[in-house]
Amino acid sequence: MGVGKLLVFGATSATGQLIVRRALELGWQVTVCGRRTLPEHSANADIKTVEGPIDDEETLREAISGQDVIISVFGPSSPSPFTNVDVFVPAYKKILATMRNEGVGRIIALSTLSVNDPEDRFSLLRWLLATALWAIAHKVWKAVNDISKVFEEEGDDIDWTLFRVGFLANGPRLRPIHGYVGDGTLGMYLRRADIAEWTLTQADKSPPEFVHRRPGICSVNV
Ligand SMILES: NC(=O)c1ccc[n+]([C@@H]2O[C@H](COP(=O)([O-])OP(=O)(O)OC[C@H]3O[C@@H](n4cnc5c(N)ncnc54)[C@H](OP(=O)(O)O)[C@@H]3O)[C@@H](O)[C@H]2O)c1
C-alpha cells in the first residue's frame, strides 16, 4: 500500500506510544484520538490530535474521516473486577459505523487470547488463564469477548483484523510472530515494541492480510 494516513486509538498507552513513534519513523501521517492527549503528541506538529470520549460520534467522525488505516489498542488498563469497561463495546460499534459512513475500510484492533477462535486448538495454559480472568474479572472477560462479537456481527463490510495478545512486556523489539493457540509456536509473551512492528507491517499491506480473522501474536528471539 505504501504509507498513508493512520489513526491510532489508545495512543496514550505504553503500546500506543510505541506505535505512534514507529509510525512517524516509517513516514505515516499520524492522527491520535482518545479521551486525553499526551503533551508529547500535542506538541508534535507531525501529529494531528482529536480529544474526546471514544464513544462520541462527533469525536469519531473528526478522527476517522480521511484515514487509510486505523490501529486500535485501547482497552481496560487492569484485569480487575473494579475496572469500568462500559465504554468499549459502544465505542467499537460507533467506530465501525463511522468507518462505514466515512468510507474508511481497514482497522487492526487489539484483542486478547481469552477470546477463542475456530482455528485454535486446546491449550491447558490458555484454558487456565481465560478461566481465571472469567472468574476474577468477569466484566473484563465479557467486554473483550463482546468486542469480538461486535466485529463479527457488525463488521461484514469492513476489513477488520483482531490481533490477540497474551502478557505484554516492555523492552526492545524482538521478533513478532503470529499463529493460533495450540499450534506449537504461539506463546503468551509479547513485547509492546513487537505490537508496533506487527501492526504497522499489517497496516501497510495491500491487499490486507488476516481480514475477518483473529491471529494471536507473540514475541520470539530473533
Ligand atoms: N498489560 C497487559 O499485559 C495486557 C494484557 C492483555 C491485554 N492488554 C491490553 O493491551 C492494551 C495496551 O495495554 P498497555 O498496557 O500498553 O496500556 P494500558 O494502560 O492498558 O492502555 C489502555 C489504553 O486504553 C485507554 N482507555 C482505557 N480506559 C478508557 C476509557 N474508559 N475511555 C477511553 N480510553 C480508555 C487508555 O486511555 P487513557 O490513557 O486515557 O487512560 C489507554 O490509551 C490495552 O487495551 C490493554 O487492555 C494488556
The ligand as an SDF file (V2000), in Angstrom:
LIG
                    3D

 48 52  0  0  0  0  0  0  0  0999 V2000
   -0.7410   -5.2720   30.1470 N   0  0  0  0  0  0  0  0  0  0  0  0
   -1.0080   -6.4840   29.6940 C   0  0  0  0  0  0  0  0  0  0  0  0
   -0.3210   -7.4880   29.9450 O   0  0  0  0  0  0  0  0  0  0  0  0
   -2.1900   -6.6560   28.7770 C   0  0  0  0  0  0  0  0  0  0  0  0
   -2.6290   -7.9410   28.5120 C   0  0  0  0  0  0  0  0  0  0  0  0
   -3.6830   -8.1130   27.6120 C   0  0  0  0  0  0  0  0  0  0  0  0
   -4.2440   -7.0000   27.0100 C   0  0  0  0  0  0  0  0  0  0  0  0
   -3.8130   -5.7540   27.3060 N   0  0  0  0  0  0  0  0  0  0  0  0
   -4.4240   -4.6270   26.5920 C   0  0  0  0  0  0  0  0  0  0  0  0
   -3.4060   -4.0670   25.7670 O   0  0  0  0  0  0  0  0  0  0  0  0
   -3.7010   -2.6770   25.5240 C   0  0  0  0  0  0  0  0  0  0  0  0
   -2.4500   -1.8560   25.7470 C   0  0  0  0  0  0  0  0  0  0  0  0
   -2.0090   -2.1140   27.0520 O   0  0  0  0  0  0  0  0  0  0  0  0
   -0.9000   -1.2180   27.7560 P   0  0  0  0  0  0  0  0  0  0  0  0
   -0.5260   -1.9700   28.9940 O   0  0  0  0  0  0  0  0  0  0  0  0
    0.1610   -0.8110   26.7940 O   0  0  0  0  0  0  0  0  0  0  0  0
   -1.6150    0.1430   28.1600 O   0  0  0  0  0  0  0  0  0  0  0  0
   -2.8980    0.4690   29.0400 P   0  0  0  0  0  0  0  0  0  0  0  0
   -2.5360    1.3400   30.1500 O   0  0  0  0  0  0  0  0  0  0  0  0
   -3.6380   -0.7530   29.4160 O   0  0  0  0  0  0  0  0  0  0  0  0
   -3.7270    1.3650   27.9870 O   0  0  0  0  0  0  0  0  0  0  0  0
   -5.0920    1.4340   27.9780 C   0  0  0  0  0  0  0  0  0  0  0  0
   -5.5000    2.3970   26.8660 C   0  0  0  0  0  0  0  0  0  0  0  0
   -6.9100    2.3810   26.7640 O   0  0  0  0  0  0  0  0  0  0  0  0
   -7.4140    3.6720   27.0530 C   0  0  0  0  0  0  0  0  0  0  0  0
   -8.6020    3.5960   27.8920 N   0  0  0  0  0  0  0  0  0  0  0  0
   -8.7760    2.8250   28.9950 C   0  0  0  0  0  0  0  0  0  0  0  0
   -9.9900    3.0720   29.5270 N   0  0  0  0  0  0  0  0  0  0  0  0
  -10.5760    4.0090   28.7350 C   0  0  0  0  0  0  0  0  0  0  0  0
  -11.8330    4.6700   28.7540 C   0  0  0  0  0  0  0  0  0  0  0  0
  -12.7530    4.3990   29.6990 N   0  0  0  0  0  0  0  0  0  0  0  0
  -12.1080    5.5960   27.8050 N   0  0  0  0  0  0  0  0  0  0  0  0
  -11.1830    5.8700   26.8560 C   0  0  0  0  0  0  0  0  0  0  0  0
   -9.9660    5.2720   26.7550 N   0  0  0  0  0  0  0  0  0  0  0  0
   -9.6710    4.3520   27.7080 C   0  0  0  0  0  0  0  0  0  0  0  0
   -6.3270    4.3770   27.8370 C   0  0  0  0  0  0  0  0  0  0  0  0
   -6.5150    5.7580   27.7110 O   0  0  0  0  0  0  0  0  0  0  0  0
   -6.1130    6.7660   28.9500 P   0  0  0  0  0  0  0  0  0  0  0  0
   -4.6450    6.9630   28.8190 O   0  0  0  0  0  0  0  0  0  0  0  0
   -6.9240    7.9720   28.6900 O   0  0  0  0  0  0  0  0  0  0  0  0
   -6.4740    6.0370   30.2250 O   0  0  0  0  0  0  0  0  0  0  0  0
   -5.0820    3.8350   27.1350 C   0  0  0  0  0  0  0  0  0  0  0  0
   -4.8150    4.5090   25.9500 O   0  0  0  0  0  0  0  0  0  0  0  0
   -4.8600   -2.3360   26.4350 C   0  0  0  0  0  0  0  0  0  0  0  0
   -6.0460   -2.3540   25.6450 O   0  0  0  0  0  0  0  0  0  0  0  0
   -4.9180   -3.4680   27.4400 C   0  0  0  0  0  0  0  0  0  0  0  0
   -6.2660   -3.7270   27.8660 O   0  0  0  0  0  0  0  0  0  0  0  0
   -2.7960   -5.5710   28.1680 C   0  0  0  0  0  0  0  0  0  0  0  0
  1  2  1  0
  2  3  2  0
  2  4  1  0
  4  5  1  0
  4 48  2  0
  5  6  2  0
  6  7  1  0
  7  8  2  0
  8  9  1  0
  8 48  1  0
  9 10  1  0
  9 46  1  0
 10 11  1  0
 11 12  1  0
 11 44  1  0
 12 13  1  0
 13 14  1  0
 14 15  2  0
 14 16  1  0
 14 17  1  0
 17 18  1  0
 18 19  2  0
 18 20  1  0
 18 21  1  0
 21 22  1  0
 22 23  1  0
 23 24  1  0
 23 42  1  0
 24 25  1  0
 25 26  1  0
 25 36  1  0
 26 27  1  0
 26 35  1  0
 27 28  2  0
 28 29  1  0
 29 30  1  0
 29 35  2  0
 30 31  1  0
 30 32  2  0
 32 33  1  0
 33 34  2  0
 34 35  1  0
 36 37  1  0
 36 42  1  0
 37 38  1  0
 38 39  2  0
 38 40  1  0
 38 41  1  0
 42 43  1  0
 44 45  1  0
 44 46  1  0
 46 47  1  0
M  CHG  2   8   1  16  -1
M  END
$$$$
